[in-house]
Amino acid sequence: MATDLRLKESLHEITESLVTTYAECRYINHLGHCPLPSREAVGEVLSDLYDILFPGFSRRQNLHMGNVEYHVGDLIDGLHDKLTQQIARALRHEAGEEKCDFEALAQEKAVEFLRKLPDIRWILEQDVESAYLGDPAAKNHHEIVFCYPGLEAIAVYRLAHELVLLGVPLIPRMMTEQAHSKTGIDIHPGARIGPGFFIDHGTGVVIGETCDIGRNVKLYQGVTLGAVSFPRDANGNIIRGMKRHPTLEDEVVVYANATILGGDTVVGHHAVIGSNVWLTHSVEPYTSVLLEKPQHRIKGPDTRKADPTWFYQI
């Protein structure tokens, strides 16, 4: 450990300088007696929910129909308490100075959310089946649940989306960002996505807030469903809540690194969007949108020996 006490004596100046910024900065500190939702607690909620959605695949093994009801009941009871506390914190922060019984409102939303879990499981069943039918590398359905990051990101999205529909702030985005950091797949919880959704490989996929995606849609890695631009009011401020992201109808396939932009862009059902396509206009159903085949310049081994810069010309 360093022993120069003269340097250590300057630490109080650093502290005072930092505390001054806490009084002057408006957006990057939260001081007071109203705690925000906890990242750690939201992570625990997701782990509990994953155990419920996919029993036997996560933390608890040796489950069977004789003991699963007790196991799930214990998780549901704990989730009621955790969700009520975290939702109340989020609602209180969102309300600002408005007075309300936030705990009572949070409990109502928590219970209503828990009621949605059976429906979410049925949708995830279709997502798993779609992944199995759409990926010849999948050996069985259990491999998809165990190993596919796309399914994990979709599962978290489906949970978070239900909280969005219930008007819960902050927590849905916290959930999907945890999935984003783990899988590399960024799905905004506000997007609307039908059943049978499959993301193959997944890394780098971005799905914006106002996307509408139909049934049995398949995306590959690196796909972006984004906005062309952001409409602004007379003062130059972004107008929020408008449709900014594209619509993909049923049975659409979008291949790797394609970019589809704009709230008015509609990709018709059964259309195929090829790799690396940049699309900002609508396409009709059963349409294929592909880049023209690129040309490659390939030189043989004799040319390589004679020209050491050959690799710049490929």
KOLZA-131273 format. One record per atom (N, C-alpha, C, CB): x, y, z; residue in one letter. Coordinates in pm, whole numbers, plus 50000, padded with zeros to 5 digits. Glycine has a CB too. Example, Ala and Ser with C-alpha at 12.3 -4.5 7.8 and 13.67 -1.06 7.14 Angstrom:
<nodes>
513194943150780A
512304955050780A
513204967050780A
511314955350905A
512854977550708S
513674989450714S
512905000350787S
514084994050572S
</nodes>
This chain:
<nodes>
500854988150000M
500005000050000M
500885012450000M
499045000150122M
500455022749925A
501225035249920A
501235041850057A
500625044849813A
502335048550089T
502495054150224T
502675069350223T
503675047750293T
502475075850107D
502645090350102D
501385096950158D
502925095249956D
501415100850285L
500245106450352L
499835119950293L
500505107950499L
500775126950231R
500425139950172R
499415138150059R
501695147150120R
499585127349983L
498625124749876L
497275120749934L
499155113649782L
497285112650038K
496015108250097K
495245119850156K
496265097650203K
495955129850208E
495285141450267E
494475149350165E
496305150650332E
494755147450036S
494005154749933S
492675147949899S
494855155949807S
492415136249957L
491205129049921L
489935136449962L
491215115349984L
490015144150071H
488815151550113H
488435162050010H
489035158050249H
489415167549938E
489115177249833E
488375170449717E
490415183849782E
488805158249686I
488105150749581I
486665148149623I
488835137149551I
486475144449750T
485125141749799T
484255154149790T
485175136649942T
484765165549834E
484005177949829E
483645181749685E
484795189349895E
484585179649595S
484335182949455S
483215174249398S
485605181149372S
483255161449432L
482205152449385L
480845156149442L
482535137949421L
480765158949573V
479495162349636V
478915175149577V
479675163949787V
479765184249537T
479285196449470T
478535193049343T
480455205849438T
479055183349267T
478365179549143T
477005173149173T
479225169849061T
476855166849291Y
475565160749326Y
474485171449342Y
475695152549455Y
474885183149385A
473925194149399A
473645200949265A
474445204449499A
474605200449174E
474465207849048E
473905199448935E
475805213449007E
474235186548931C
473735177848823C
472285173848852C
474625165248807C
471475173248747R
470055170648765R
469665156248733R
469245179948679R
470385149648644Y
469875137348586Y
470605124648630Y
469945138248439Y
471785125848688I
472585113848711I
472805110848860I
473925115348642I
471955116348946N
471935112049085N
470495111549132N
472785121549174N
470235102849230H
468905101249287H
469075100849438H
468185088149234H
468885112349501L
469105113649645L
467765116049714L
470095125249676L
467585110249829G
466355111849903G
465995098949975G
465225116149810G
464725097850012H
464285086650094H
463345077250019H
463595091850218H
463325077949887C
462475069249805C
463365060449719C
461495077549717C
463685048549762P
464615040149687P
464055036049552P
464965027849766P
464935034749456L
464585029949322L
464505014749322L
465615034949218L
463935008949216P
463994994449203P
465444989649204P
463294989849075P
465654977949258S
467004972349272S
467314963349154S
467144964549404S
468474965549092R
468904956648984R
469034942349033R
470244961448925R
469584940649152E
469764927249205E
468414920549229E
470574927849336E
467454927949284A
466144922149310A
465434918549181A
465304931849392A
465534927049080V
464924923948951V
465564911548890V
465044936048854V
466884910148906G
467544898048860G
467034885648931G
469044899248880G
466784886649062E
466224875349137E
464814872049088E
466204878449288E
464034882449059V
462684880349007V
462744872748875V
461944893748988V
463664876648787L
463794869748659L
464194855048679L
464834876848571L
465094852448773S
465504838548799S
464324830148848S
466644838048902S
463524835948938D
462344828848987D
461344826448875D
461674836749101D
461134836448791L
460194835048681L
460674824548580L
459984848448611L
461974824148557Y
462524814148465Y
462284800048519Y
464034816548442Y
462404798248650D
462104785348712D
460644781348690D
462414785748862D
459764791248692I
458344788348674I
458024785648527I
457494800048725I
458604793448438L
458324791848296L
458894778848241L
458874803548217L
460084775148289F
460784763348238F
461184754248355F
462044767448155F
460194748248424P
460534740348544P
461424728448509P
459254735348613P
462424726548594G
463364715648575G
464554719148489G
462674704148516G
464544730848424F
465644734748337F
466624744248407F
465104741248213F
466294749148521S
467094759848581S
467674755248714S
466264772548600S
467354762048823R
468034759648950R
467584746849019R
467814771349041R
466304743749012R
465764732149086R
465604720148992R
464384735749151R
466224709249027Q
466124696748952Q
465184687149026Q
467524690348931Q
464984675348968N
464194664649030N
462754668849059N
464854660149159N
462224677348972L
460814680948986L
459964670648913L
460554695148931L
458754668048968H
457794659148903H
456404663948943H
458034644148942H
455384657848886M
454024662548910M
453624661149056M
453044655048822M
454334653249132G
454014651749274G
454504663249360G
454574639149324G
455584670049317N
456124680749403N
456164694349334N
457504677049448N
455834694949205V
456004707549133V
455024718249182V
455814705248983V
453834714149226E
452874724149273E
453384731249397E
451524717549302E
453974723649489Y
454544729949609Y
455684739449570Y
455064719249708Y
456544734949479H
457684743149436H
457214756149372H
458574735249337H
456264755049280V
455774766949211V
455024776049308V
454854763049093V
454244770149398G
453534778249496G
454474786449583G
452684769549583G
455584780349621D
456584787549701D
457184799149622D
457684777949747D
457484796649494L
458034807249410L
457014818449388L
458474801549275L
455764814849364I
454724825049342I
454554833649465I
453384818349304I
454574827449582D
454434835149706D
455584845149721D
454404825649828D
456814840549695G
457954849549704G
457904860449598G
459244841849692G
457484856949478L
457404866849371L
456364877649402L
457054860049239L
455284873649465H
454284883649505H
454934894649588H
453134877049584H
455724890749687D
456344900449776D
457424908549704D
456944893549897D
458274901749627K
459364908749557K
458814918549455K
460304898749489K
457844913949376L
457284922649273L
456544934449333L
456354914749182L
455794931949439T
455064942949502T
456024953949548T
454234937849621T
457104949849611Q
458074959849660Q
458734967349545Q
459144953049746Q
459174960249443Q
459904966849334Q
458974975349247Q
460604956449249Q
457754970449223I
456804978349145I
456414990849222I
455544970049110I
456224989849353A
455885001649433A
456995012149423A
455654997749580A
458235007849428R
459345017349415R
459305024249279R
460685010249433R
459055016549174A
459015022349039A
457855032049025A
458895011348933A
456675028449077L
455515037249067L
455725050149146L
454265030049118L
456315048949264R
456555060849346R
457525070449276R
457115056849484R
458565064949215H
459515073449144H
458855080149024H
460725065249098H
458025072848952E
457375078348834E
456385089248871E
456675067248757E
455725087948986A
454685097349026A
455225110649074A
453835091349135A
456485110949117G
457035123549166G
456365127849295G
456885134549061G
455745139749293E
455115145249413E
453695139949434E
455075160449404E
453155132649339E
451785127649352E
451695117449466E
451325121249220E
450615118549544K
450415109849659K
449485098349621K
449845117849778K
449805086449670C
449035074549636C
449455063249730C
449235070549485C
448605053249744D
448985041149816D
449695032149716D
447735033849882D
450985034549699F
451735027749595F
451855012749621F
453105033849583F
451945008849749E
452044994649780E
450784987149738E
452314992549929E
449614993049764A
448364986549726A
448244985449575A
447154994149783A
448574996249505L
448524996049359L
449534986049303L
448795009949302L
450724985549363A
451754976249317A
451314961849338A
453074978849389A
450654959049451Q
450194945449476Q
449184941149370Q
449574944349617Q
448264950149333E
447284946849230E
447984943449098E
446314958549210E
448974951549063K
449684949048937K
450514936248945K
450594961048903K
451094933549059A
451894921349075A
451014908949058A
452594921149212A
449854908949122V
448964897349113V
448444895748971V
447794898649213V
448074906748907E
447594905948769E
448684900748676E
447104919748722E
449904904948700F
451024899648621F
451184884648642F
452324906948658F
451144880248765L
451304865948793L
450184857748727L
451314863548944L
448994863548715R
447894856648647R
448194854248500R
446614864748660R
449094862148443K
449414861048300K
450404849748270K
449964874148250K
451034844148372L
452114834548348L
451674822048272L
452714830448479L
450494816348298P
450084804848216P
449984808148067P
448744799548265P
449434819948035D
449334823947894D
450714825847832D
448514836947881D
451644831547910I
452994833547858I
453644820047829I
453854841647959I
453394810147915R
453974796847890R
453454790947759R
453654787348007R
452184792547732W
451644787247606W
452264793947485W
450114788947603W
452524806947496I
453174813847384I
454614809147368I
453144829247404I
455324807247480L
456694802447474L
456764788247418L
457324802847612L
455744780247444E
455684766947383E
455714768047231E
454424759447428E
455004777947178Q
454994779947032Q
456334785546984Q
453864789546992Q
456964793947064D
458284799247028D
459314787947019D
458744809747130D
459274778747115V
460214767447114V
459954758546992V
460094759147245V
458714755846964E
458384747646848E
458834754246718E
456874744946844E
458654767346709S
459094774646590S
460614773746574S
458664789246598S
461334774746685A
462784773546679A
463204759646633A
463404776646817A
462534749546682Y
462884735846643Y
462594733546494Y
462104725646729Y
461454738146448L
461104736346307L
461974744646215L
459634739746285L
462494755846266G
463244764946181G
464744763146182G
462934778646219G
465264754346268D
466714752846280D
467084738046269D
467224758746413D
467654733846157P
468034719746142P
469144715546237P
468464717146000P
469844725146298A
470894721746393A
470344717746529A
471844733346409A
469074720846556A
468474717546685A
468184702646692A
467174725646709A
468774696046789K
468584681646804K
467234678146866K
469704675746888K
466754686646955N
465464684447019N
465014697547083N
465554673047125N
463784697447134H
463224709647194H
463944713447322H
461734707747222H
464394703747399H
465074706847525H
466394714147500H
465334694047605H
467074710947393E
468314718047360E
468044732947340E
468954712147233E
466914736247282I
466564750247259I
466374757447391I
465284751247173I
465664751047485V
465434757347615V
466744758747692V
464424749247697V
467584748547687F
468854748947759F
469844758947701F
469474735147760F
469924759947569C
471104765547506C
470894777947419C
471724755347423C
469674780847377Y
469484791147275Y
469314805047338Y
468274787847187Y
470224814247314P
470074827747371P
468844834947316P
471314835947343P
468454831747192G
467274838147136G
466034835247219G
467064833546995G
465884822947264L
464714819647344L
464764826847479L
464624804447366L
465934827747540E
466034834747668E
465634849447653E
467454833647724E
466124855947547A
465784869947525A
464294871547499A
466584875647408A
463704862347424I
462274863047394I
461464860847521I
461894852547288I
461874851347604A
461144848647728A
461144860847819A
461764836647802A
462294867247834V
462364879147918V
461514890347857V
463834883847935V
461584891847724Y
460744901947658Y
459264899447688Y
460974901847506Y
458824887047677R
457394884247695R
456944887547839R
457084869447662R
457784884947935L
457484888948073L
457444904148086L
458514883048169L
458464910648034A
458554925248046A
457404932047974A
459884930247990A
456994926647859H
455904932847783H
454594932747862H
455714925547649H
454354922047936E
453144921748018E
453174932548125E
452984907948084E
454344935348180L
454454946148278L
454234959748212L
455824945848346L
454694961348089V
454424973648015V
452914975647999V
455104973347876V
452214965047961L
450764965947942L
450044969448071L
450224952847887L
450644965848185L
450064969048315L
450464982948365L
450474958648417L
451244990148284G
451645003648323G
452735004348427G
450465010848373G
453574994148434V
454684994148530V
455885001048466V
455044979548573V
456405011748525P
457585018548469P
458895011848511P
457595033148512P
459945015148443L
461335011648476L
461644996648472L
461665016948612L
460884988748546I
461244974648564I
461254966848432I
460274968148660I
460284968848340P
460364961448213P
461664963948138P
459184965048124P
462094976448134R
463334979648063R
464544973948137R
463494994948046R
464504973948269M
465584967748346M
465694952948312M
465354969648497M
464554946348296M
464554932048266M
465144929248128M
463134926448274M
464684936548027T
465174933847892T
466624938047875T
464304940947789T
467064947947950E
468474951747941E
469364941448009E
468704965448005E
468874934648111Q
469654923548167Q
469794912348065Q
468984918248297Q
468704909447993A
468774899347887A
469684904047775A
467384896347832A
469644916847743H
470494922547638H
471964920847673H
470174937547617H
472324923847796S
473724922947836S
474214908347834S
473924928947976S
473314898947856K
473684884847860K
473704878347722K
472734877247950K
472754882047636T
472574875147507T
473024883247387T
471144871447489T
473194896447402G
473504904747287G
472284907947202G
474534898147203G
471084904747251I
469834907047179I
469064918047251I
468984893847169I
468724928547178D
468094940447238D
466654941347189D
468894953447202D
465704937047273I
464284937947239I
463634947847335I
463584923847248I
463094958547281H
462414968247368H
461124961947419H
462114981547292H
460824963147549P
459634956547603P
458324961947548P
459624957847751P
458364973547483G
457134979047427G
456764973147292G
457264993747413G
457674966247226A
457364960247096A
456254950047111A
458624953747034A
455524947947001R
454434938047002R
454834926646909R
453064944546956R
454954914746967I
455494903246893I
454564891346909I
456934899546943I
454134885546798G
453234874246800G
453934861346838G
452584872646667G
453164850546854P
453734837546892P
454514831246778P
452634828046938P
455294821046813G
456104814246713G
457274822546665G
455254810346596G
457814831046752F
458924839946715F
460244832746738F
458874853246797F
461154833946642F
462444827046652F
463564836446609F
462464814146565F
464564837746695I
465784845246664I
466924835246658I
466064856646769I
467474833146539D
468544823246520D
469904829846542D
468464816946378D
470724823946624H
472044829146664H
471874841546751H
472914832446539H
471364852346695G
470834863146776G
471724875146801G
470474857846902G
473014873446818T
473844884646861T
473674896646769T
475314880446865T
473454908246828G
473344920546751G
471954923946702G
474234919846637G
470954915746733V
469584918846693V
469064930546777V
468664906446709V
468404940146709V
467804951746775V
466354952946728V
468604964846746V
465414953346822I
463994954646790I
463464966646867I
463194941546826I
463024976846794G
462624989446855G
461264989046923G
462614999946752G
461004999646997E
459835000547086E
458504998947013E
459845013547158E
458355004746894T
457045004846828T
456954994746715T
456755018646775T
457834984646718C
457734973846619C
456454965746640C
458984964646627C
455884961346529D
454804951546530D
455264939446450D
453474957646472D
455284927946514I
455784915746451I
454694905146462I
457124910846517I
454364898946349G
453284889346345G
453684875446392G
452744888446207G
452924865646351R
453134851746393R
454224845246309R
451824843646382R
454984836346373N
455954827646305N
456974835646222N
455214817846215N
457484846046281V
458534854246216V
459884849146263V
458364869446249V
460864849346172K
462194844446201K
463224855246166K
462494831346124K
464094858446261L
465184867846240L
466514860846262L
465044880046334L
467524865046186Y
468884860246207Y
469714871146276Y
469534856046072Y
470954867846306Q
471824876846382Q
472034890146309Q
473164870046409Q
472204900646389G
472554913546334G
471414921246270G
473604911846235G
470194916346279V
469044923346220V
468684935446305V
467824913746205V
468414946746239T
467954958746306T
466574962546256T
468944970346286T
465634963846347L
464304969146316L
464224982546388L
463134959146362L
464554993246314G
464765006046379G
463965017346316G
466215009546375G
464345029546351A
463665041646305A
464525048646201A
463365051146424A
463865054846104V
464585062746004V
465045075846064V
463705065445880V
464135082746131S
464435095546195S
463405097646305S
464415107446091S
463585107946385F
462685110646495F
461925123546467F
463455111646629F
460595123046457P
459825135446435P
459965144846553P
458335132146411P
459985157746522R
460185167946626R
459085178346620R
461555174646611R
458805184646733D
457795195046738D
458385208446696D
457195196146879D
457605219146709A
458035232346662A
459255237446737A
456905242346675A
459485232346858N
460635236646937N
461855227646918N
460265237047083N
461735217946828G
462855209046802G
462965197246896G
464105216546808G
461945195246982N
461975184147075N
461405171547010N
461175187647202N
461985160047043I
461505147446988I
460075144947034I
462425135747032I
459205141146938I
457825137346970I
457835122447007I
456845140246849I
457485119547129R
457545105847178R
456205098747160R
457965105647325R
456265085447152G
455045077547145G
454525075147005G
454005083947224G
455165080646904M
454715078446767M
455265065346712M
455135090146678M
454615059946612K
455065047746546K
456325050946466K
453945041846453K
457465045246508R
458755048446447R
459415036446383R
459685054446550R
458955024546419H
459635012146380H
458745003846289H
460035004046505H
459324994746213P
458574987846108P
457604977446161P
459534981246014P
456754972946069T
455824962046092T
456224950146007T
454364966446062T
456344938546069L
456604926045997L
455374917146013L
457884918846051L
454744913845903E
453554905545909E
453934890745927E
452694907345782E
452924882145929D
453144867945959D
454114861345862D
451824860545957D
454894851845916E
455734842745836E
456874849845761E
454874835445736E
457294861445806V
458404868645743V
459724862645792V
458344883945776V
460704862145703V
462074857945738V
463014869345703V
462474844745663V
463864873145799V
464844883745776V
466224878045805V
464554896345866V
467094878145704Y
468404871845717Y
469434881545777Y
468884866945579Y
470624876245801A
471634882845885A
471984896845836A
472884874445889A
472084905945933N
472584919545914N
471694928145826N
473954919045856N
470454924045802A
469524932745732A
469064943945825A
468304924645679A
468754955545766T
468294967145841T
466974971745781T
469344978645840T
465914971845862I
464594976045818I
464164987645906I
463554964145824I
463874999145844L
463675011445920L
462345018045884L
464825021045895L
461765024945983G
460655033845957G
459305028746004G
460575036645813G
458535037646064G
457215034046113G
456205031146005G
456695044846198G
456425036345885D
455515033745773D
455925021545691D
455435045945682D
457025015245727T
457535003845652T
456814991145697T
459075002245670T
456164984545602V
455444972145631V
456004961145541V
453894973845608V
456484950545602V
456964938845528V
455824928745525V
458274932745593V
455294926245406G
454124917945392G
454364903445431G
453624918545253G
453304896345461H
453394882645509H
454104873745406H
452014877245539H
454874864345459H
455654854545381H
456744861145296H
454724846545291H
457104873545325A
458214879845252A
459534875045309A
458114895345261A
460584876245227V
461944872545267V
462844884545242V
462454859945190V
463544888845346I
464504899845335I
465904893945347I
464254910945444I
466714895745244G
468014889345239G
469054896145326G
468494888945100G
470184889645339S
471284894745421S
471764908345370S
472454884845423S
472084917245465N
472704930245438N
471814939845361N
473974928245362N
470544936645345V
469614945845279V
469334957745370V
468284938645241V
469264969745309W
468854981945379W
467504985945323W
469914993645362W
466454985145405L
465084986745356L
464374997845432L
464304973545368L
463845007745359T
463105018745420T
461745020745353T
463915031645413T
461285010945279H
459975011745216H
459264998345230H
460105015845066H
457954998545213S
457174986345230S
457374976745113S
455694989745245S
457144963845141V
457194953745036V
455944945145046V
458484945045048V
455504940144932E
454284932344924E
454484918244983E
453814931344778E
453384911645018P
453484897745063P
454154888844958P
452104892245097P
454804878445004Y
455484868544919Y
456594874744834Y
454474861644829Y
457124886144877T
458204892744804T
459544888744863T
458024908044808T
460554887344777S
461944885544822S
462724898044788S
462594872844757S
463414903444887V
464244915344867V
465684911144892V
463814927244962V
466504911144785L
467864906044794L
468834915844731L
467974892344725L
470044916144783L
471114923544717L
471574915744595L
472304926144814L
472014923044493E
472584916044379E
473844908644422E
472894925844264E
474104897644354K
475244889444391K
476534897444377K
475304876744303K
477334898444484P
478584906144475P
479604898844387P
479184908544615P
480524906444333Q
481594900744251Q
482854899344334Q
481854909344126Q
483504887944323H
484754885544395H
485894884644294H
484664872544480H
487014890144331R
488224888544251R
489124878644323R
488964902444228R
489344867244263I
490114856544327I
491354853944244I
489264843644342I
492514854244309K
493774851844240K
494394838644286K
494754863544265K
495014831644193G
495604818744222G
496934819944295G
495784810944096G
497494808744337P
498744808944416P
499924814844340P
499104794744461P
500004812944208D
501124818644132D
501064833844135D
501114813643986D
499884839344123T
499724853844126T
500084859344263T
498294857844090T
499734852044367R
500044856644503R
501544857644523R
499434847144606R
502314848144470K
503774848644487K
504364860444414K
504414835644437K
503784863644297A
504334874544217A
503904888244269A
503914873044073A
502744888744334D
502194901644377D
501874900944525D
500924905344296D
502744905944612P
502534904944757P
501344913144807P
503784909344828P
500804922044721T
499644930244764T
498344924244715T
499774944644713T
498344911644674W
497144905544617W
495914906544708W
497414891044587W
496144905744840F
495004905044931F
494244918144938F
495474901145069F
494844929344893Y
494134941844890Y
493124942344775Y
495114953444880Y
493234933144681Q
492414933844562Q
491264924244563Q
493244931344442Q
491074916944674I
489994907144679I
488694914144718I
490324895744778I
</nodes>
